[in-house]
Amino acid sequence: MLDVALDTSLKNFHLAVKFVAEAGQTTVLLGESGAGKSTILRLLAGLLHPQQGHITLDGITYYDSTQHIAVPPQERPFGYVFQDYVLFPHLTIFENIAFGLRAQRLHSRIIKERVGQVLEQVNLIGLELRYPTQLSGGQQQRAALARALVLQPQLLLLDEPLAALDVQTRREVRQELRHILAQTDITTLMVTHQYLDALLFGDQILVVDHGRIIQQGGQRELREHPRSSYIAELVGVNFFHGHITGLEANPICIIQVDSEDPHGLPLQVIATLKELEQNAEPGATIGAKAFVVVDPRSITLHQAPPESSARNMFRGTIMHILQQGNIAGDQDDHTRVSIILNSNTAPLTAEITAASAIRMQLHEGDVIYASFKATEALAYT
């Protein structure tokens, strides 16, 4: 098991994270560029030193600021695969993979045996005498992975391992990498900004933002209970956060949406509070911070104020219209309409059929009304 606590300042960036990664599993660090994900990997590898914290793997401490322990990078049993692979262009693939073993002054017979094993493991048999420039992007990625695996690391660090690949190659290599990691059973920490990669690889997902872990959990937790607009956007749901200001018939509640502008237009969402369904005491929830998600498919658009039973009704301006599918309006086609409610909240996104969009003749800049039922909005604390 990997136990990490890191606290450090780098120029104008402050990073403070604490997490545990289970042995033999893949933990994914997910976040936007500049969130601090790669910095965490460099701190773990010993390429940077935190000002405070500790790094412990399977009971062995590799860094501890209070005990003044700082094991050098080359003495940590960690394998590191960089985003741009960093293969030596003047060395063959065999020699690239063998580089770390030669630095350990192992016997040539052992080096040949271990390199052969890992070449087979990453499906590069027959390419060992080629140079990096003679390989495809996917093959270079596997060679970089092989160079890390040949050292038989106890912790594998993968920094955006698929980012340098084109879409088609990424799809192919993604499946190969999943297969390889499943076989190795090595504790792995993987950095990505791609939500799909986080879902496919992550036994646990840590969402990193501005040097902090703002959410962690499994795939279902992030999908059903996002706690940031970043994750909500990746998942594809509308997201509000605020405080509970009222409780109606169990389990309906009223959420006052937080606004960055104290003088901005107030926005309320009436939603189903999951905690009340689980018999929590209603009085204890007033004033509590709450999050609300709404599926874009649950939102109905109207060109005039409707006579509707929906408890949530908003007036806004269409920001943009995205047609997904062909223009013929087949049953499976749909259109996503983003609506500005006010200047202080994220746009509300509705998903309607392509046929409805054509019938309504929607245009960017049009005033539109959007509604959804309280039972279609899920609130959680």
PALOBA-635630 format. One record per residue (C-alpha): residue number from 0; residue in three letters; x, y, z. Coordinates in Angstrom, 3 decimals, m for minus. Example, Ala and Ser with C-alpha at 12.3 -4.5 7.8 and 13.67 -1.06 7.14 Angstrom:
<sites>
 num residuo       xx       yy       zz
   0     ALA   12.300   m4.500    7.800
   1     SER   13.670   m1.060    7.140
</sites>
This chain:
<sites>
 num residuo       xx       yy       zz
   0     MET    0.000    0.000    0.000
   1     LEU    1.175    3.516   m0.841
   2     ASP    0.661    6.144    1.880
   3     VAL    1.331    9.713    0.774
   4     ALA    1.178   13.159    2.369
   5     LEU    2.791   16.028    0.477
   6     ASP    2.868   19.742    1.253
   7     THR    5.090   22.092   m0.715
   8     SER    5.218   25.437   m2.478
   9     LEU    6.709   25.818   m5.949
  10     LYS    6.976   29.468   m7.006
  11     ASN    3.330   30.646   m6.888
  12     PHE    1.858   27.134   m6.698
  13     HIS    0.983   25.438   m3.398
  14     LEU    0.363   21.694   m3.383
  15     ALA   m1.097   19.883   m0.383
  16     VAL   m2.396   16.340   m0.893
  17     LYS   m2.905   13.264    1.221
  18     PHE   m4.039    9.881   m0.067
  19     VAL   m3.648    6.118    0.096
  20     ALA   m3.307    3.838   m2.942
  21     GLU   m4.139    0.159   m2.490
  22     ALA   m1.500   m2.441   m3.332
  23     GLY   m1.792   m4.007   m6.771
  24     GLN   m4.405   m1.502   m7.939
  25     THR   m4.322    1.447  m10.330
  26     THR   m5.044    4.828   m8.801
  27     VAL   m5.719    7.609  m11.300
  28     LEU   m4.945   11.280  m10.725
  29     LEU   m7.500   13.135  m12.842
  30     GLY   m7.511   16.866  m13.461
  31     GLU   m6.936   19.715  m15.844
  32     SER   m3.510   20.848  m17.030
  33     GLY   m1.729   22.733  m14.279
  34     ALA   m3.694   21.069  m11.477
  35     GLY   m0.530   19.540   m9.974
  36     LYS   m0.852   15.926  m11.134
  37     SER    2.609   15.577  m12.700
  38     THR    4.152   17.436   m9.772
  39     ILE    2.816   14.723   m7.468
  40     LEU    4.552   12.057   m9.577
  41     ARG    7.851   13.964   m9.551
  42     LEU    7.635   14.323   m5.783
  43     LEU    6.988   10.601   m5.406
  44     ALA    9.889    9.731   m7.692
  45     GLY   12.254   11.950   m5.713
  46     LEU   12.877   14.349   m8.598
  47     LEU   11.449   17.048   m6.336
  48     HIS   11.352   17.188   m2.554
  49     PRO    8.305   18.448   m0.636
  50     GLN    8.769   20.832    2.246
  51     GLN    6.663   18.607    4.481
  52     GLY    5.152   15.138    4.314
  53     HIS    5.940   11.487    3.891
  54     ILE    6.019    8.755    1.243
  55     THR    5.656    5.166    2.443
  56     LEU    5.257    2.074    0.268
  57     ASP    4.503   m1.334    1.772
  58     GLY    5.793   m0.235    5.167
  59     ILE    9.078    1.253    3.904
  60     THR    9.571    5.020    4.172
  61     TYR   11.214    6.739    1.197
  62     TYR   10.621   10.292    2.371
  63     ASP    9.725   11.779    5.724
  64     SER   10.349   15.429    6.526
  65     THR   10.126   14.938   10.298
  66     GLN   12.577   12.009   10.339
  67     HIS   14.835   13.631    7.717
  68     ILE   14.542   10.646    5.405
  69     ALA   14.998   11.279    1.680
  70     VAL   15.947    8.210   m0.342
  71     PRO   17.585    9.223   m3.664
  72     PRO   15.520    8.633   m6.836
  73     GLN   17.798    5.889   m8.130
  74     GLU   17.377    3.929   m4.902
  75     ARG   13.566    3.999   m4.922
  76     PRO   11.940    0.889   m6.464
  77     PHE    9.711    3.093   m8.595
  78     GLY    9.257    2.894  m12.350
  79     TYR    8.529    6.161  m14.158
  80     VAL    7.059    6.496  m17.660
  81     PHE    7.221   10.100  m18.836
  82     GLN    4.619   11.691  m21.081
  83     ASP    7.066   12.071  m23.979
  84     TYR    8.693    8.663  m23.267
  85     VAL   12.295   10.074  m23.200
  86     LEU   13.761    7.201  m25.192
  87     PHE   17.439    7.576  m26.148
  88     PRO   17.407    8.089  m29.938
  89     HIS   20.971    6.742  m30.424
  90     LEU   20.241    3.439  m28.644
  91     THR   18.341    0.433  m29.929
  92     ILE   15.127   m0.559  m28.212
  93     PHE   17.002   m3.386  m26.488
  94     GLU   19.615   m0.975  m25.141
  95     ASN   16.958    1.558  m24.119
  96     ILE   15.199   m1.087  m22.062
  97     ALA   18.476   m2.467  m20.681
  98     PHE   19.812    0.963  m19.689
  99     GLY   18.718    0.797  m16.045
 100     LEU   19.890   m2.784  m15.663
 101     ARG   23.346   m1.915  m16.985
 102     ALA   23.495    0.944  m14.475
 103     GLN   22.970   m1.702  m11.792
 104     ARG   25.970   m3.605  m13.234
 105     LEU   24.033   m6.838  m13.659
 106     HIS   25.526   m9.747  m15.578
 107     SER   24.862   m9.623  m19.331
 108     ARG   23.085  m12.972  m19.182
 109     ILE   20.601  m11.642  m16.610
 110     ILE   20.113   m8.457  m18.624
 111     LYS   19.393  m10.407  m21.807
 112     GLU   16.936  m12.666  m19.993
 113     ARG   15.005   m9.876  m18.286
 114     VAL   14.850   m7.672  m21.369
 115     GLY   13.598  m10.655  m23.375
 116     GLN   10.864  m11.305  m20.834
 117     VAL    9.632   m7.722  m20.830
 118     LEU    9.799   m7.464  m24.653
 119     GLU    7.422  m10.390  m24.787
 120     GLN    5.257   m8.864  m22.082
 121     VAL    4.725   m5.630  m24.060
 122     ASN    4.576   m7.369  m27.445
 123     LEU    7.789   m5.926  m28.939
 124     ILE    9.526   m9.186  m29.834
 125     GLY   11.381   m8.739  m33.130
 126     LEU   11.754   m4.977  m32.744
 127     GLU   14.567   m4.937  m30.195
 128     LEU   17.273   m3.948  m32.734
 129     ARG   15.334   m1.005  m34.112
 130     TYR   15.790    2.581  m33.012
 131     PRO   13.012    4.713  m31.488
 132     THR   12.522    6.718  m34.700
 133     GLN   11.785    3.452  m36.515
 134     LEU    8.831    2.668  m34.236
 135     SER    5.265    3.919  m34.274
 136     GLY    3.975    6.081  m31.440
 137     GLY    2.260    3.128  m29.816
 138     GLN    5.413    1.006  m30.036
 139     GLN    7.478    3.803  m28.484
 140     GLN    4.979    4.003  m25.638
 141     ARG    5.327    0.257  m25.016
 142     ALA    9.131    0.526  m25.156
 143     ALA    9.059    3.258  m22.491
 144     LEU    6.781    1.080  m20.375
 145     ALA    9.114   m1.894  m20.863
 146     ARG   12.092    0.196  m19.689
 147     ALA   10.212    0.867  m16.435
 148     LEU    8.921   m2.690  m15.986
 149     VAL   12.285   m4.362  m16.563
 150     LEU   13.495   m2.887  m13.270
 151     GLN   10.722   m4.845  m11.531
 152     PRO    9.391   m1.785   m9.672
 153     GLN    7.134   m1.959   m6.651
 154     LEU    5.411    1.273   m7.755
 155     LEU    4.722    2.300  m11.356
 156     LEU    4.254    5.993  m12.169
 157     LEU    2.574    6.787  m15.502
 158     ASP    2.467   10.431  m16.574
 159     GLU   m0.210   10.874  m19.284
 160     PRO    0.907    7.640  m21.002
 161     LEU   m1.554    8.012  m23.893
 162     ALA   m1.435   11.781  m24.436
 163     ALA    1.167   11.756  m27.208
 164     LEU   m0.805    9.323  m29.385
 165     ASP   m3.314   10.038  m32.124
 166     VAL   m6.924    9.020  m31.554
 167     GLN   m6.773    5.684  m33.379
 168     THR   m3.458    4.642  m31.820
 169     ARG   m4.638    5.733  m28.383
 170     ARG   m7.651    3.445  m28.689
 171     GLU   m5.440    0.458  m29.542
 172     VAL   m2.720    1.151  m26.981
 173     ARG   m5.302    1.779  m24.267
 174     GLN   m6.464   m1.823  m24.471
 175     GLU   m2.883   m3.133  m24.559
 176     LEU   m1.908   m1.062  m21.536
 177     ARG   m4.926   m2.265  m19.551
 178     HIS   m3.946   m5.863  m20.333
 179     ILE   m0.312   m5.289  m19.314
 180     LEU   m1.217   m3.597  m16.024
 181     ALA   m3.667   m6.393  m15.206
 182     GLN   m0.864   m8.921  m15.677
 183     THR    1.801   m7.099  m13.663
 184     ASP   m0.210   m6.626  m10.449
 185     ILE    2.007   m3.630   m9.602
 186     THR    0.709   m0.731   m7.533
 187     THR    0.248    1.967  m10.185
 188     LEU   m0.329    5.703  m10.085
 189     MET   m1.515    7.120  m13.410
 190     VAL   m1.959   10.768  m14.391
 191     THR   m4.527   11.787  m16.997
 192     HIS   m6.886   14.598  m17.962
 193     GLN   m9.064   12.207  m19.981
 194     TYR  m12.188   11.092  m18.124
 195     LEU  m12.494    7.942  m20.246
 196     ASP   m8.992    6.846  m19.275
 197     ALA   m9.816    7.441  m15.619
 198     LEU  m12.911    5.251  m15.925
 199     LEU  m11.123    2.461  m17.797
 200     PHE   m7.982    2.297  m15.653
 201     GLY   m8.904    3.624  m12.224
 202     ASP   m9.714    1.289   m9.363
 203     GLN   m9.714    4.564   m7.449
 204     ILE   m9.880    8.060   m8.946
 205     LEU   m8.462   11.156   m7.262
 206     VAL   m9.634   14.464   m8.730
 207     VAL   m6.882   17.087   m8.455
 208     ASP   m7.538   20.813   m8.757
 209     HIS   m5.142   23.662   m7.916
 210     GLY   m2.899   21.391   m5.876
 211     ARG   m5.707   19.812   m3.846
 212     ILE   m7.613   16.537   m4.037
 213     ILE  m11.193   17.786   m4.255
 214     GLN  m12.856   14.387   m4.646
 215     GLN  m11.941   10.724   m4.596
 216     GLY  m13.798    7.511   m5.134
 217     GLY  m14.747    4.921   m7.677
 218     GLN  m16.324    5.370  m11.078
 219     ARG  m19.884    5.325   m9.768
 220     GLU  m19.221    7.892   m7.061
 221     LEU  m17.809   10.413   m9.531
 222     ARG  m20.504    9.751  m12.095
 223     GLU  m23.454   10.030   m9.713
 224     HIS  m22.108   12.502   m7.133
 225     PRO  m19.682   14.974   m8.725
 226     ARG  m18.473   17.675   m6.347
 227     SER  m17.008   20.105   m8.852
 228     SER  m18.080   21.664  m12.125
 229     TYR  m15.003   20.094  m13.728
 230     ILE  m16.172   16.549  m13.001
 231     ALA  m19.789   17.387  m13.813
 232     GLU  m18.722   18.646  m17.227
 233     LEU  m16.720   15.492  m17.874
 234     VAL  m19.631   13.303  m16.795
 235     GLY  m22.055   15.374  m18.875
 236     VAL  m24.551   16.558  m16.247
 237     ASN  m25.722   19.965  m15.064
 238     PHE  m24.255   20.898  m11.714
 239     PHE  m25.269   23.379   m9.004
 240     HIS  m23.893   23.898   m5.516
 241     GLY  m25.338   25.915   m2.684
 242     HIS  m27.098   25.556    0.647
 243     ILE  m30.376   24.013    1.723
 244     THR  m32.806   26.787    2.611
 245     GLY  m36.057   24.870    2.849
 246     LEU  m37.613   21.450    3.216
 247     GLU  m40.952   20.483    1.777
 248     ALA  m42.674   17.123    1.704
 249     ASN  m40.086   14.404    2.194
 250     PRO  m37.777   14.200    0.266
 251     ILE  m38.129   17.551   m1.589
 252     CYS  m35.798   20.406   m0.627
 253     ILE  m34.932   23.911   m1.826
 254     ILE  m31.322   24.730   m2.685
 255     GLN  m30.122   28.326   m2.822
 256     VAL  m27.427   28.252   m5.489
 257     ASP  m24.145   29.920   m4.493
 258     SER  m23.176   32.941   m6.549
 259     GLU  m19.750   34.496   m7.003
 260     ASP  m21.469   37.879   m7.107
 261     PRO  m23.322   38.719   m3.842
 262     HIS  m25.491   41.140   m5.814
 263     GLY  m26.230   38.626   m8.560
 264     LEU  m29.610   37.226   m9.463
 265     PRO  m30.603   34.598   m6.850
 266     LEU  m31.179   31.127   m8.208
 267     GLN  m33.043   28.340   m6.452
 268     VAL  m33.323   24.681   m7.395
 269     ILE  m36.011   22.405   m6.001
 270     ALA  m34.679   18.864   m5.863
 271     THR  m34.944   15.415   m4.332
 272     LEU  m32.547   15.145   m1.413
 273     LYS  m31.073   11.673   m1.288
 274     GLU  m30.212   11.857    2.415
 275     LEU  m33.864   12.391    3.343
 276     GLU  m34.764    9.221    1.505
 277     GLN  m32.409    7.465    3.893
 278     ASN  m34.376    8.730    6.921
 279     ALA  m32.026   11.522    7.938
 280     GLU  m33.536   14.072   10.300
 281     PRO  m35.007   16.912    8.184
 282     GLY  m34.195   19.627   10.702
 283     ALA  m30.505   18.815   10.649
 284     THR  m30.217   19.569    6.926
 285     ILE  m31.278   23.228    6.891
 286     GLY  m28.256   25.386    6.048
 287     ALA  m26.160   22.410    4.990
 288     LYS  m24.019   22.683    1.885
 289     ALA  m25.538   20.695   m0.965
 290     PHE  m24.836   19.708   m4.551
 291     VAL  m27.410   19.156   m7.296
 292     VAL  m27.100   17.272  m10.592
 293     VAL  m29.614   17.288  m13.429
 294     ASP  m29.415   15.105  m16.516
 295     PRO  m29.602   17.292  m19.676
 296     ARG  m32.181   14.842  m21.060
 297     SER  m34.521   15.730  m18.175
 298     ILE  m34.753   19.368  m19.224
 299     THR  m37.634   20.582  m21.400
 300     LEU  m37.326   23.722  m23.529
 301     HIS  m40.152   26.178  m24.220
 302     GLN  m40.240   29.202  m26.494
 303     ALA  m42.819   30.958  m24.293
 304     PRO  m43.602   30.814  m20.561
 305     PRO  m45.244   27.399  m20.234
 306     GLU  m48.083   26.191  m18.113
 307     SER  m46.163   23.340  m16.598
 308     SER  m46.190   21.351  m13.376
 309     ALA  m42.378   21.369  m13.276
 310     ARG  m41.113   22.988  m10.058
 311     ASN  m37.978   24.376  m11.695
 312     MET  m38.521   27.012  m14.372
 313     PHE  m35.793   29.286  m15.708
 314     ARG  m35.517   31.946  m18.381
 315     GLY  m32.247   32.361  m20.234
 316     THR  m30.457   33.036  m23.496
 317     ILE  m29.164   30.325  m25.831
 318     MET  m25.366   30.452  m25.811
 319     HIS  m24.668   27.726  m28.358
 320     ILE  m26.317   24.779  m30.097
 321     LEU  m24.458   21.558  m30.789
 322     GLN  m25.923   19.082  m33.243
 323     GLN  m24.863   15.500  m32.429
 324     GLY  m25.731   13.125  m35.248
 325     ASN  m26.843   13.851  m38.795
 326     ILE  m29.289   16.588  m39.630
 327     ALA  m31.976   14.157  m40.781
 328     GLY  m33.384   13.976  m37.266
 329     ASP  m33.347   10.204  m36.832
 330     GLN  m34.551    8.850  m33.533
 331     ASP  m31.062    8.484  m32.108
 332     ASP  m29.942   11.992  m33.089
 333     HIS  m29.944   14.706  m30.472
 334     THR  m29.024   18.348  m29.977
 335     ARG  m27.376   19.913  m26.931
 336     VAL  m28.479   23.451  m26.148
 337     SER  m26.466   25.535  m23.659
 338     ILE  m28.392   28.320  m21.933
 339     ILE  m27.065   31.275  m19.939
 340     LEU  m29.298   31.753  m16.889
 341     ASN  m27.255   34.568  m15.377
 342     SER  m23.656   35.720  m15.339
 343     ASN  m22.852   33.999  m12.046
 344     THR  m23.724   30.362  m12.711
 345     ALA  m22.550   27.821  m15.252
 346     PRO  m24.704   27.474  m18.386
 347     LEU  m27.598   25.046  m18.185
 348     THR  m27.416   22.333  m20.847
 349     ALA  m30.511   20.648  m22.278
 350     GLU  m30.468   17.663  m24.599
 351     ILE  m33.414   17.396  m26.996
 352     THR  m34.088   15.402  m30.135
 353     ALA  m32.795   16.766  m33.395
 354     ALA  m36.366   16.796  m34.696
 355     SER  m37.462   19.024  m31.789
 356     ALA  m34.593   21.423  m32.399
 357     ILE  m35.554   21.728  m36.066
 358     ARG  m39.222   22.223  m35.217
 359     MET  m38.469   24.942  m32.658
 360     GLN  m36.043   26.684  m35.060
 361     LEU  m33.621   27.487  m32.245
 362     HIS  m30.861   30.049  m32.764
 363     GLU  m28.008   31.315  m30.645
 364     GLY  m29.070   34.471  m28.832
 365     ASP  m32.739   33.445  m28.592
 366     VAL  m34.547   33.817  m25.279
 367     ILE  m35.670   30.384  m24.108
 368     TYR  m37.437   28.858  m21.105
 369     ALA  m36.136   25.667  m19.507
 370     SER  m37.918   23.470  m16.986
 371     PHE  m37.333   20.262  m15.085
 372     LYS  m39.186   18.450  m12.313
 373     ALA  m37.941   18.323   m8.747
 374     THR  m37.839   14.537   m9.002
 375     GLU  m35.416   14.845  m11.950
 376     ALA  m32.875   16.770   m9.885
 377     LEU  m30.811   14.844   m7.327
 378     ALA  m29.377   16.719   m4.334
 379     TYR  m26.738   15.371   m1.961
 380     THR  m24.603   16.787    0.822
</sites>
